[in-house]
Amino acid sequence: MTRILMVCLGNICRSPLAHGIMESKLPSDRFYVDSAGTANYHIGSPPDKRSVSVAKKYGIDISMQRGRQFKHSDFEDFDIIFTMDSSNYVNVVRIARTQTEAGKVKMLLEETDLGVAEVPDPYYGNDSGFEDVYHLLDKACTQIAKRLL
């Protein structure tokens, strides 16, 4: 089984969406998807209501996810670690103790041909930012899922 972890800052906006979207595109008998945040702001909290709403609009239920902080053992537990932006990437790689661990970390959008490097954080914006992030993540996850399958 291939284990994939999606990582953003707080684990309430981008990574829960990426988690739900990627999970919807891959067979659960061959893939496990989870998400985490680099910060400890929202441990145990559900995703932002705007993330839940936009995911639901497209038939994905992320309401049962709960925020958690990235931890070193995630390097052992996951095969691929996708970060949403360069700050998340640096923070995760900084925790790695070996080149093998660091090699598992990739920026999600750099694994696509979408021409965008980072998933913008919609937290301080309005609903349209969440809609835009959803579509960006959906395109990215579609491309990556096709390669993984």
Sine and cosine of phi, psi and omega as CSV:
sin_phi,cos_phi,sin_psi,cos_psi,sin_omega,cos_omega
0.00,0.00,0.73,-0.69,0.06,-1.00
-1.00,-0.01,0.77,-0.63,-0.06,-1.00
-0.93,-0.36,0.82,-0.58,-0.09,-1.00
-0.86,-0.51,0.73,-0.69,0.04,-1.00
-0.87,-0.49,0.76,-0.65,0.07,-1.00
-0.98,-0.20,0.74,-0.67,-0.10,-0.99
-0.76,-0.65,0.75,-0.66,0.17,-0.99
-0.74,-0.67,-0.30,-0.95,-0.06,-1.00
-0.96,0.29,-0.87,0.49,-0.12,-0.99
-0.97,-0.23,-0.17,0.99,-0.03,-1.00
0.89,0.46,0.62,0.78,0.10,-1.00
-0.76,-0.65,-0.21,0.98,-0.04,-1.00
-0.87,-0.49,-0.97,0.23,-0.14,-0.99
-0.96,0.27,-0.79,0.62,-0.07,-1.00
-0.91,0.40,-0.58,0.81,0.10,-1.00
-0.89,0.45,-0.62,0.79,0.06,-1.00
-0.90,0.44,-0.74,0.67,0.01,-1.00
-0.87,0.49,-0.65,0.76,0.04,-1.00
-0.85,0.53,-0.80,0.59,-0.03,-1.00
-0.90,0.43,-0.66,0.75,-0.01,-1.00
-0.92,0.40,-0.75,0.66,-0.02,-1.00
-0.89,0.45,-0.66,0.75,0.02,-1.00
-0.86,0.51,-0.59,0.81,-0.02,-1.00
-0.95,0.31,-0.29,0.96,-0.08,-1.00
-0.98,-0.20,-0.14,0.99,-0.07,-1.00
-0.85,-0.53,0.58,-0.81,0.03,-1.00
-0.93,0.35,0.76,-0.65,-0.09,-1.00
-0.94,0.35,-0.27,0.96,0.04,-1.00
-0.99,0.15,-0.19,0.98,-0.01,-1.00
-0.87,-0.50,-0.25,0.97,-0.08,-1.00
-0.67,-0.74,0.61,-0.79,0.13,-0.99
-0.84,-0.54,0.76,-0.65,-0.02,-1.00
-0.84,-0.55,0.66,-0.75,0.04,-1.00
-0.61,-0.80,0.04,-1.00,0.04,-1.00
-0.58,-0.81,0.34,-0.94,0.00,-1.00
-0.41,-0.91,0.20,-0.98,0.06,-1.00
-0.86,-0.51,0.43,-0.90,0.04,-1.00
-0.98,0.19,-0.39,0.92,0.01,-1.00
-0.97,-0.23,0.27,-0.96,-0.04,-1.00
-0.97,-0.23,0.36,0.93,-0.09,-1.00
-0.89,0.46,-0.58,0.81,-0.21,-0.98
-0.80,-0.60,0.52,0.85,0.01,-1.00
-0.85,0.53,0.80,-0.60,0.02,-1.00
0.99,0.12,-0.09,1.00,-0.02,-1.00
-1.00,0.08,0.51,-0.86,0.11,-0.99
-0.95,0.32,0.25,-0.97,0.08,-1.00
-0.87,0.50,0.40,-0.92,0.09,-1.00
-0.78,0.62,0.67,-0.74,-0.06,-1.00
-0.85,0.53,-0.47,0.88,0.02,-1.00
-0.95,0.31,-0.57,0.82,0.10,-0.99
-0.92,0.38,-0.70,0.72,0.02,-1.00
-0.86,0.51,-0.69,0.72,-0.06,-1.00
-0.91,0.42,-0.73,0.68,-0.03,-1.00
-0.93,0.36,-0.59,0.81,0.06,-1.00
-0.90,0.44,-0.71,0.71,0.00,-1.00
-0.87,0.50,-0.63,0.78,0.02,-1.00
-0.82,0.57,-0.52,0.85,-0.02,-1.00
-0.96,-0.29,0.34,0.94,0.15,-0.99
0.99,0.13,0.35,0.94,0.00,-1.00
-0.87,-0.49,0.79,-0.61,-0.01,-1.00
-0.98,-0.22,0.93,-0.36,0.04,-1.00
-0.93,-0.37,0.16,0.99,-0.12,-0.99
-0.90,0.43,-0.39,0.92,-0.04,-1.00
-1.00,0.02,-0.16,0.99,0.05,-1.00
-0.91,0.42,0.46,-0.89,0.07,-1.00
-0.71,-0.70,0.63,-0.77,-0.03,-1.00
-0.91,0.42,0.62,-0.78,0.10,-0.99
-0.56,-0.83,0.35,-0.94,-0.01,-1.00
-1.00,-0.09,0.63,-0.78,0.09,-1.00
-0.86,0.52,0.64,-0.77,0.02,-1.00
-0.71,-0.70,0.34,-0.94,-0.08,-1.00
-0.84,0.54,-0.60,0.80,-0.02,-1.00
-0.89,0.46,-0.28,0.96,0.07,-1.00
-0.89,0.47,-0.46,0.89,0.07,-1.00
-0.90,0.44,-0.56,0.83,0.04,-1.00
-0.98,0.18,-0.59,0.81,-0.13,-0.99
-0.99,0.13,-0.31,0.95,-0.08,-1.00
-0.82,-0.57,0.56,-0.83,0.01,-1.00
-1.00,0.04,-0.58,0.81,-0.02,-1.00
-0.74,-0.68,0.74,-0.67,0.03,-1.00
-0.85,-0.53,0.93,-0.38,-0.01,-1.00
-0.98,-0.19,0.80,-0.60,0.08,-1.00
-0.97,-0.22,0.42,-0.91,-0.07,-1.00
-1.00,0.06,-0.43,0.90,0.01,-1.00
-0.47,-0.88,0.08,-1.00,-0.09,-1.00
-0.92,0.38,-0.54,0.84,0.04,-1.00
-0.90,0.43,-0.70,0.71,0.05,-1.00
-0.89,0.46,-0.66,0.75,0.01,-1.00
-0.85,0.53,-0.79,0.62,-0.01,-1.00
-0.86,0.50,-0.69,0.72,-0.02,-1.00
-0.90,0.44,-0.61,0.79,0.01,-1.00
-0.96,0.27,-0.73,0.69,-0.02,-1.00
-0.88,0.47,-0.54,0.84,0.02,-1.00
-0.86,0.50,-0.50,0.87,-0.02,-1.00
-0.99,0.17,-0.37,0.93,-0.03,-1.00
-0.88,0.48,0.62,-0.78,0.01,-1.00
-0.97,-0.23,-0.27,0.96,-0.03,-1.00
-0.68,-0.73,0.27,-0.96,0.08,-1.00
-0.90,0.43,-0.57,0.82,0.03,-1.00
-0.88,0.48,-0.71,0.71,0.03,-1.00
-0.89,0.45,-0.76,0.65,-0.01,-1.00
-0.87,0.49,-0.54,0.84,-0.01,-1.00
-0.92,0.39,-0.29,0.96,0.04,-1.00
-0.98,0.21,-0.28,0.96,-0.12,-0.99
-1.00,-0.05,0.78,-0.62,0.01,-1.00
-0.64,-0.77,0.55,-0.84,0.14,-0.99
-0.98,0.20,0.80,-0.60,-0.12,-0.99
-0.77,0.63,-0.78,0.62,-0.10,-0.99
-0.96,0.28,-0.34,0.94,0.07,-1.00
-0.95,0.31,-0.18,0.98,0.05,-1.00
-1.00,-0.05,0.22,0.98,-0.04,-1.00
-0.78,-0.62,0.07,-1.00,0.09,-1.00
-0.94,-0.33,0.50,0.87,-0.08,-1.00
-0.98,0.17,-0.20,0.98,0.04,-1.00
0.97,0.26,0.29,0.96,0.05,-1.00
-0.81,-0.59,0.68,-0.73,-0.06,-1.00
-1.00,0.00,-0.56,0.83,-0.13,-0.99
-0.77,-0.63,0.57,-0.82,0.11,-0.99
-0.99,0.13,0.88,-0.47,-0.02,-1.00
-0.92,0.39,0.55,-0.84,0.02,-1.00
-0.99,0.10,0.90,-0.43,-0.06,-1.00
-1.00,0.07,0.00,1.00,-0.18,-0.98
-0.79,0.61,-0.73,0.69,-0.08,-1.00
-1.00,0.00,0.08,1.00,0.00,-1.00
-0.98,-0.18,-0.35,-0.94,-0.01,-1.00
-0.97,-0.24,-0.10,-0.99,-0.07,-1.00
-0.86,0.52,-0.54,0.84,-0.04,-1.00
-0.90,0.44,-0.50,0.87,0.06,-1.00
-0.91,0.42,-0.61,0.79,0.04,-1.00
-0.93,0.36,-0.63,0.78,0.06,-1.00
-0.88,0.47,-0.72,0.69,0.01,-1.00
-0.88,0.47,-0.69,0.72,0.01,-1.00
-0.90,0.44,-0.66,0.75,0.03,-1.00
-0.83,0.56,-0.77,0.64,-0.06,-1.00
-0.91,0.41,-0.61,0.79,0.05,-1.00
-0.89,0.45,-0.73,0.69,0.02,-1.00
-0.91,0.40,-0.60,0.80,0.01,-1.00
-0.89,0.46,-0.71,0.71,0.03,-1.00
-0.90,0.45,-0.70,0.71,-0.01,-1.00
-0.89,0.45,-0.73,0.68,-0.02,-1.00
-0.91,0.41,-0.56,0.83,0.06,-1.00
-0.89,0.46,-0.74,0.67,0.00,-1.00
-0.89,0.46,-0.71,0.70,-0.05,-1.00
-0.93,0.36,-0.66,0.75,0.02,-1.00
-0.87,0.49,-0.66,0.75,0.03,-1.00
-0.86,0.50,-0.63,0.78,0.02,-1.00
-0.94,0.34,-0.61,0.79,-0.04,-1.00
-0.95,0.31,-0.50,0.87,-0.01,-1.00
-0.99,0.15,0.00,0.00,0.00,0.00
